[in-house]
Amino acid sequence: MQFEGEHLWIGQLGHIFILIAFTASLLASIAYFIASRKNDAEEKLSWIKYARVSFYVQSIAVATVFGCIFYICSHHYLEYLYAYKHTSKELEFKYLLACIWEDQSGSFLLWTIWHCVLGILLIKKTKEWEAPVMTVVSFAQVFLALMIMGVYIFGTKIGNSPFVLTRNEINGPIFGRTDYLSLIKDGVGLNVLLRNYWMVIHPPILFLGFASTIVPFAFAYAGIQSKRFGDWVKPALPYALFSGAVLGVGIMMGGKWAYESLSFGGYWAWDPVENASLVPWLIMIAGLHTMVIFKATGHSLKASYLFAILSFVFVLYSTFLTRTGILGDTSVHAFTEAGRAMNILILSFLTVFTIPSLVLFIINFKNIPVIPKEETTSSREFWMFIGSLVFFLSALFIIAKTSLPVINSVFGTKLAPPEDVEFSYNKVMVLVAIIIGLLSAITQYLKYKSTPFNTTLKKLAIPTLIAAVITALLAVFYPFTYYKQGPGFLGALYVALFASIYSVVANAGYIWTGLHGKLKSAGGSIAHLGFTLMIAGMLVSAGNKEVISTEKFKDFEIPMGIDPLTKQQDVAAENINLIRQVSKKMGPYDVTYLNDSAGHETGKRFYHLLFQRKDPATKKISESFVLSPDVYLMKNNNMSSNPDTKNYLSHDVFTYISYALNPDREKDTTTFKIHEVAEGDTILYSKGFMVLDSVTKNPATNKFHIPLTGPAVTANITISGEENMQYKAAPMILIDSLGINQIDDTVYAQNLYIKFAGITADQKKLKIAVKESDKMIDFVTLKAYIFPYINLVWIGLVVMAIGLIMSMISRAKISSKTGAAILVFVSVALFYMFMLAN
Amino acid sequence: MKRSHIVILVAIAIAIGALIMLSVDFSTYDTVASARQKQGKYVHLIARLDKSIPMDYDPAKNPNYLAFSAKDSLGNVTKVVYHNTKPAELEQSERIVLKGKMQGDVFECSDILLKCPSKYKDDKKALEKTVGEKM
């Protein structure tokens, strides 16, 4: 059957290029593998040349595949399932990339593109390590190509092709018609939760982080393969630093996204999907520290191998966890299962890299050189190693907890996560924060091999004192309000706060006292400073996070726990109702729901909320701003909520709509009643009366913020309702090129619509139309928080990334000009993304 | 004793400590009947919304009170009370995981996880439905 209007050529082109990418990457890995085993230089080079060409071919093929998908999506070729599932014509252009990332195969494609980029860089830079390193990268490319291949081999479908056709994948009567395309008007479009600028930028950065973990892994393999057991560390270290920076930024971008646009109420929830990306990062950081130790002293080589291997292995394990649907009931991210064949493919990707690499490591374990002399306890390397070990153990702890569904499915148990999931992590991680804070503060001051005790103590005295004073001041003037978990945990929070402040101060001090202001080699100190500043920010913002939308009800008692410290009932009712134009007290603010307005996309509504803070002494308004959280109201009364945040340097006011009525759900049937009144006359209504105070011709301003393009008249009315409440209304008539416009005013608190209906025939009285309706109550339910000092978290992250990049520049011996350019670019981009762009 | 031994011992101690903390912390997946047996104990209840009994949610009166009935795979029904706003897509969900405690005959729920067919749109049935609607 011939279908009308289909563009099949581009899908076929894309499919051919997937096959080319697969074949070329397979050839490249075989050729690189052979090259790595040849001793004869000439023969080796000829294999390498062959492998390079293959790798370049597969890079071009991968780029072409991406181009084809981009073309299909941007042209809305709905005959392709990819375009049908992810795009829609109303979608803004910037979300086109987000549409591509949204798909399972799209994110595999992203991963494989980054491998191409890194691979080309490695070909240019690695010199004698090229063959073994690129064997690993090319081999990973084989698997990633399989993921998007979608070919049937012996009746089993290998991978999911992005070029499948809608009519082949979906059953529907319309696909029996040759003109079915003319019946499909638009695609489903991007999930509303994902319509956010972070969705455009977060996946590429995160996947660059994931992709980059393969480089230290590949170097570790190269070290074993070439039997030059220690030589790989030096060239691999800059890549490990790069990976640490990019993966760290990628993870926290996810956190910033969750904070800004999802209604989690925070940036981190220990969700399995978040954990799965954090674990490789923790191990990578542990690994880069042991690599530094090895370079300086020759110790910790075995640990460097293990961490370099495991960091990548856990990236693969994360892929397995998050994409096979095994997490199921434990994750809000709820990735759906991709099918059994796909699960087996992902599992084989994991095992094919994990088992051989660990076997090689164990076989060669005895051959990896060790220094027989033990590190002394006063040496820098000893404590750096302890720090790495703590990072590694915390990673194991996190992944063990996250793997609960895997444990259940392997052992047939029915264990579920604990009641307070976040606390079950926090109580352990706070100890990690304490140890890491103290170690990163002190260890910088120690010397490799051994350290004279007295001078170090002297140098450390001042930072210790400063940190203790700052912590004490904070404890007195800005104490934590996190009583929920009892005094023990609160105490641990304070110790962790001290440890992180200590590290910030000590590392800042070390740049001057230890390095004498030589910024070029200060990358490590800056990264430590940033990391611990981030930890301090997390402690302060989480420890003092305040829900301001609480409402206590008289008619029921909430069966929640008793606060262990205040001995009071915990407040669980964290949502508050705001009736339109009636202000309510929330924390320090009086909040008024002003009005709502439609967004650019169908179903999107903004709710404008006025926050005002009054000075208690003068009663004047000292602070006033409008927040406009939005909601997508979808069919079936479903909604998706996007928060809005007011950012101050010291705190954020964060709010989102937790429930909104569908505006046209209830039709209003009451009608207007017209009253003829002169100035000073009174109109009665059911709850009170209103007086026409005055009439203003051509007012200078109006409350509707409508530009007056012609003569206008407003009727100024004062309404006196129940309980002596007074309200003002000013309905308006505007005459412009479009004719006579009546702009009605509303007093929601009294359920009143007031219309300036015209003037009586004798021109002596005004016609004021009044409508009362009991269905008019317009309200929203919302949740609001104050997050104090959350900016410290973002600044800390940015500083850490800059520190890591500085280290990378100095370790990779990049020229100071190029290095400076990279640094400026990275700093500006990160600062813009995390602090300014919203 | 060598210092590396100390390190290993400390690591093992931390690991064992972490494991103990882990084991203390587990909750369980339960059915309505087994949750009733464990009065006041925190459990995960896997069920779905029982649409034959009307849901009670009036946000104008109280946005923090939602009551509905949940039916598990064995057909047992329990009343559920959730002191929060009604999650969007509750009515469309195929399966719900309710976290909370059974108090008498009422399941006091502190968190609801929804499994929705449309959430990540990879479900073919949902797509087939949308094709039908777009016609």
HADDOCK unambig.tbl for C-alpha pairs under 7 A between the chains (distance, minus, plus):
assign (segid A and resid 170 and name CA) (segid B and resid 124 and name CA) 6.59 0.50 0.50
assign (segid A and resid 170 and name CA) (segid B and resid 128 and name CA) 5.96 0.50 0.50
assign (segid A and resid 171 and name CA) (segid B and resid 128 and name CA) 6.35 0.50 0.50
assign (segid A and resid 172 and name CA) (segid B and resid 128 and name CA) 6.45 0.50 0.50
assign (segid A and resid 183 and name CA) (segid B and resid 135 and name CA) 5.97 0.50 0.50
assign (segid A and resid 184 and name CA) (segid B and resid 134 and name CA) 6.39 0.50 0.50
assign (segid A and resid 184 and name CA) (segid B and resid 135 and name CA) 6.58 0.50 0.50
assign (segid A and resid 335 and name CA) (segid B and resid 120 and name CA) 6.89 0.50 0.50
assign (segid A and resid 336 and name CA) (segid B and resid 120 and name CA) 6.94 0.50 0.50
assign (segid A and resid 336 and name CA) (segid B and resid 122 and name CA) 6.63 0.50 0.50
assign (segid A and resid 374 and name CA) (segid B and resid 3 and name CA) 6.93 0.50 0.50
assign (segid A and resid 397 and name CA) (segid B and resid 18 and name CA) 6.87 0.50 0.50
assign (segid A and resid 414 and name CA) (segid B and resid 28 and name CA) 6.05 0.50 0.50
assign (segid A and resid 414 and name CA) (segid B and resid 29 and name CA) 5.97 0.50 0.50
assign (segid A and resid 415 and name CA) (segid B and resid 26 and name CA) 6.25 0.50 0.50
assign (segid A and resid 415 and name CA) (segid B and resid 27 and name CA) 6.03 0.50 0.50
assign (segid A and resid 415 and name CA) (segid B and resid 28 and name CA) 4.76 0.50 0.50
assign (segid A and resid 415 and name CA) (segid B and resid 29 and name CA) 6.52 0.50 0.50
assign (segid A and resid 416 and name CA) (segid B and resid 26 and name CA) 5.92 0.50 0.50
assign (segid A and resid 416 and name CA) (segid B and resid 27 and name CA) 4.73 0.50 0.50
assign (segid A and resid 416 and name CA) (segid B and resid 28 and name CA) 4.55 0.50 0.50
assign (segid A and resid 416 and name CA) (segid B and resid 29 and name CA) 5.84 0.50 0.50
assign (segid A and resid 416 and name CA) (segid B and resid 44 and name CA) 6.93 0.50 0.50
assign (segid A and resid 417 and name CA) (segid B and resid 26 and name CA) 5.60 0.50 0.50
assign (segid A and resid 417 and name CA) (segid B and resid 27 and name CA) 5.60 0.50 0.50
assign (segid A and resid 418 and name CA) (segid B and resid 25 and name CA) 5.24 0.50 0.50
assign (segid A and resid 418 and name CA) (segid B and resid 26 and name CA) 4.82 0.50 0.50
assign (segid A and resid 418 and name CA) (segid B and resid 27 and name CA) 4.88 0.50 0.50
assign (segid A and resid 419 and name CA) (segid B and resid 27 and name CA) 6.92 0.50 0.50
assign (segid A and resid 419 and name CA) (segid B and resid 42 and name CA) 6.47 0.50 0.50
assign (segid A and resid 572 and name CA) (segid B and resid 83 and name CA) 6.95 0.50 0.50
assign (segid A and resid 573 and name CA) (segid B and resid 64 and name CA) 5.60 0.50 0.50
assign (segid A and resid 573 and name CA) (segid B and resid 83 and name CA) 6.44 0.50 0.50
assign (segid A and resid 573 and name CA) (segid B and resid 84 and name CA) 6.52 0.50 0.50
assign (segid A and resid 575 and name CA) (segid B and resid 63 and name CA) 6.39 0.50 0.50
assign (segid A and resid 575 and name CA) (segid B and resid 64 and name CA) 6.29 0.50 0.50
assign (segid A and resid 575 and name CA) (segid B and resid 84 and name CA) 6.99 0.50 0.50
assign (segid A and resid 576 and name CA) (segid B and resid 63 and name CA) 6.86 0.50 0.50
assign (segid A and resid 577 and name CA) (segid B and resid 63 and name CA) 6.82 0.50 0.50
assign (segid A and resid 638 and name CA) (segid B and resid 88 and name CA) 5.17 0.50 0.50
assign (segid A and resid 638 and name CA) (segid B and resid 89 and name CA) 5.35 0.50 0.50
assign (segid A and resid 639 and name CA) (segid B and resid 88 and name CA) 5.53 0.50 0.50
assign (segid A and resid 658 and name CA) (segid B and resid 85 and name CA) 6.36 0.50 0.50
assign (segid A and resid 659 and name CA) (segid B and resid 85 and name CA) 6.52 0.50 0.50
assign (segid A and resid 781 and name CA) (segid B and resid 63 and name CA) 6.62 0.50 0.50
